[in-house]
């Protein structure tokens, strides 16, 4: 098998307002944390909530839509792929990050829907 599949589907809540950077005239990038929750019952029978935080990255035109309509607390459906990267910090220490490169999303709250003209 030559190809693999790198596909992520998340449904969660936006952890803070997206941070948007204009890279140049044509390229814009938005980043924001998305929280997903799962629940399980521990050995004592107590329900436990476990929250995972994911860094979502959105590019270009879609980044502009995210910038305009997405705010902290909004429920969001996100599709994308996992991207890992590494770099050396100022002290020469190797650092790693895992992000979700979003290629599709859906608003899960009616107040976020863009108004069509």
Buried (B, 14 or more C-beta within 10 A) or exposed (E): EEEEEEEBEBEBBBBEBBEBEEEEEEEBBBBBBBBBEEEEEEEEEEEEEEEEEBBBBBBEEBBBBBBEBBBEEBBBBBBBEEBEEEEEEEEEEEEEEEBBBBBEBEBEBEEBEEEEE
